[in-house]
Amino acid sequence: MALQFSSSFNDLYLIPLSPATGQPTGPVRRLTQDGRTKSLLQDRWGDPGSAYFQVRDEARVSVYGVDLDSGKQTRVTALLQSAEILVVSPDGRQVSYSVPEGDSYSIRVGETGAGPAQARVLCKACGVVLGFSPDGRFLFHLPEVKVKADPKRKLSVRLLEVASGRDRPWLEHATDSVFVGETIVPDSRWLELALIPPGSPGPRRMYLVPWSEEPVPESEWKRIPLPPPDVISGARLGPVSPRGAFAYLFEGSKLMVARVEPQSDSLGALQEVKFAPGSAATLKPGDDWTVRGPGLVFSNWKSSSSAVWLMKLLR
């Protein structure tokens, strides 16, 4: 019997982006080179100058942040496998995550670098956490989410005050589930909002919502006119411009970019992203990727070793 053994790992790469055009300003740069298998955490907020990933090690999952300028890695926290979604505060100093308890979840908050034992319980049976508010004082969470998933359940977004645990309503739609993504323009404090019909595999409708502690009326939501669903593959919005933002998506094998203007509900013309010569790697449609403050971070897989062995079978 002939047997083949191989192993693989992935590294993270940065595409530096212009805040004026959304196009690359230089070659793609390698961020990590450690031979570990990493899962890039998308839309987990945190310090916009860092990207976040997790590494599974036997019974625990450790979460790390990598500085996009220096490439320095810092362990954010070590989580039990039962922990669900983890988010990081805008200053990178706090983490929050959801832990299943019975049919629901509790939400905990702790300091970066500390383990689960040092985190405090902020609320019980309160659903899953989505992220910190831009000022770090609140947590967005989905109270309706249960351990046993029900895709037909309509979801709304509420606010949890980090200091006190006080819970208050924030965003809800009459018919659709509501999800909140990252801050789009840090100076203007716009947030990405998605509406999805419960139980429907149909496309999501994307909006920008101004950050406010009080519930934001639907009249203030700004629609993002993304291209038709048959064109979109992996659309992302990112905080790369103080006066606007850019949507990144694939048209076939080509990465495209268009400017989003929150005040005018408009999306500019799609333009192909031009990778600079000498790039260490290029982004492909199947890669994991997310847009961070200075650029776009993506994961690229490599084979580290491969060998073929011959085994003699005894009759």
N, C-alpha and C positions, 0 to 999 in steps of 0.2 A: 504494500500500500504506500503510495506517495502522499505525503502531507506537506502543506505549505503553511508557514506561520508568518504573520506580519503584524506590525503595530503602526499606529498613526497618532499624530498630535496636531494641534492647531495653534496658530499665533494670531495676534491682533495687529492690524495695520491702520494707519491714519492717512486719509486724504485731506490735506490742508485746503480750506475753502476761503474764497474771497468774500468778505461781508458785503461787498458792493455788487458782485455779479453772481455769486454762488458757484463759480467755476474754480477748479483747482489752481492754487498759487505755486505749486511745486510738485516734485515727484511724490508718489506714495511712499510713506515711511513705515518701517517695521517698529512696532511698539514693544513686543514681547519676544523672547527667545529662550524659553525655559523647558521645552519638551513635555509640557503638561497638556492634558485635554481640558479645554476651557469652554464654558457656556457663556456667551456674551449676553448680558442682561440688557434688554431693550426697554426703553421708556421707564427706567427706574429712577429718573430724576437725579438728585444728588448734585455735587459740585460739577458745573458745566465744563470745567477744565479737566475732568477725569472721565474715564470709561470704567464700567463695572462688569465683572465676570465672576462666575462661581466654579469651584473645583471640587469634585466629589472625592472623598477620602474615607473609604470603608463606611463607618456609621454616621459620618458627618459631612455636611456640605459647607465649605468655607467660601466666603465672598471677599473679593479683593477689588481695590480700585487702582487703576494705573494712570499716573499723571501724563497728560498728553504732550507736555513739553519735554520733561526729563525722562519719561519711561519708568520712573520709580514706582514700584508696587507696594501697596499698603494693605494689610488684612483688615477688612472692615468688621467682620464678625464670623464666628463659627456657629452654624445652625444645626439643629437636629433635622433628620430627614423629614420629620412630620411638619416642619415649618413650610408654609406656603409662599405667599408673595412677600418679598422684602423690598423696602424702599429706603432711600438715603436722603437726608435733609439737604437743602441747598448749600449750606456751609460745610457739608461733609462731616459734621460732628455727631449726628444722631442717626440711628436706624430704627425702623419700625417694621414689624412683620406679624402675620396672622398665623395662629396655631389652632388646628382643629380640636375642638372639645365637644364631645357628643355629636349632635347634628349641626352645630354651628362652629363659629370661630371666636377666639379671643384675640385682641390686638395688644401687642406689647411694644414698649419703647425703651431703648437703651442707648448708651454711649458707643460711638465707633471704637472698635477694638476690643470691647467687652464681650463676654459670652452670654448665652441665654439666661444663665443663672443670675446675672446682674441686671437684667431687664425688668421693668415694672409693668404690671398688667394695667392697661389703660381702660379697657372695657371687656366685658364678657358677652357672648352671644350677640356680637355686633357686626358680623360679616367680615369681609376681607378689605385690607387696606389697599389704596391705589397710589398714594403719594403724599408728600408734604405740600402745603401751600407755598407760594413764592416767598413769603416772609418767614416760613418755618414755624409759625404759631399753631397751625392746624394740620390735621390729616384728612384727606379725602377718603371715604370708605363706602362700600356697597353693603348696606345692612341686610339685603334680601338674599345674599349668597349663602347657600348651605353646603355642608360636606357632600351630601348626595345631590349632584347637579340636576337642575331642572331648566333646560334651555327655554322653556315657555314662560318662565317667571320674569316679570318685568322688573328692571333694576333702576334704582335712583341713587344719586350721590348725596351724601350727608357730610357734615364737618364735625370732627372731633377736636376739641381744644387740647393741645398737648399738655399744658400745665395742669388743667383741672379735670380733663376727661368729659367735659360738658359736650353733649351731642345736640346738633341742630340741623334742620333741613337746609339744603342748598340748591340742587338742581333736580328737576323731575319733568318728564314729558308725559303728555296725556296718553299716548299709545306705545311709545318706543322705550327701550332700555337706553340709559345714559352712561357713557364712560368718559372719563377725563384723562387726557394725556399730559405731556410735558408743557412747560412754559415755552411759548413760541418766541416772544420778544421780551427779554428780561426787563428792559427799561419801561415798556408799556404794560407789562404784566398780562399779556394775553395767554390764554390756555387753549389747548387743543381739545375739542369736544366731538364725540362720535355718537350718533343715534343709530340703533340697530333694532329692527322689529323683533320682538321675542319669538323664538322658535323658527325664525326665518333665516335661511342661508344667504339671503339677498345682500346686496352691497350696503355698506354703511354710508350715512350722510355725514359730512365733516363740517364743523363750525369752529370759529374762534370766539371765545368768551372772555370778557374783561374780568380780571380777578377782583373780587369784593367779598368781604365777610358776609354780607347780606345776600339772600337769594337773588340770582340774576334773572330778570324777566326774559322771556323768549324773544321779545322785541329787540333786545340788545345782542342777540346771537348773530354772528356774521358768517354767512354760508361760504364755504370754500368750494368753488366750482371745479372739482376735480374731473378729469376726463372720464369717458364712459367706462364701465367695469371691464369690458372686453379689452381695454387698452392697459388698465392698471395692473401692475404686478409689484407689490411691495412698496406702496406709497409711504413716504416718511416726511414729516415736517421737522424743521430744526431751528434752534435759536442761534442764527448766524448773522443777523443784521439788526442794528438798533432801530432801523426805520421800516423794516419789513421782515419777511421770512421767506424761505424757499421750500418748495415741495420737490422731493426726489422720488422718482419712480422709474420702472423699467418699461420700455416699449420693445418687446422681444428681448434681444440680447443687449440693447443699448440703454445705458443709464441716462435719464433725462432730468432736467431741472427747470423749474418755473417759479417766478416770484409770486408770493402771496401778499396782498395788501389788505390788512384787516379793516381799514376804514372804508374801503370801497367795495368790499365783497368780491374782489376780482383775482383772477389767476392769469399771470402773464403767459406769453407764448412758450411752449416747450422747446428747450434747446438741448442738444446732446452734450453731455459732460465730456470734456476733452482732457484725457489723462496726460500728464507731463511725461516727456521722455525720461528714461532712467528709473521708472517706478519699479519698486521691488515686487509688486503684485498688482493685479487689477480686480475690481469688484465684478462678480458674476451674479446672475439672477438667483442662483441657488444658495448664495452665501448669507450668513446672518450678518445684519448690519444695523446701525443706528446713527443718527446725527447728533453730535455733541457740539459744545461751544465753538471750538476753533476748526471743526471739520467733521468728516464722516469716518466712523470706525467700523471696520468689518473683520470677519473671521475667515481665515484661509487655512485649509487642511493640507497636511503633508504626510507622506509615508516615511517613517523613520528607519524601518528595517524590514527585510523580507528574506525568508530562507525556505528551502525545500528539503525535506527529510524523507528517507526511504525506510519504511518499517517492514520487517519480515514477519509474516503471519504464520503461526504454527498450526498445523492441522490437528 
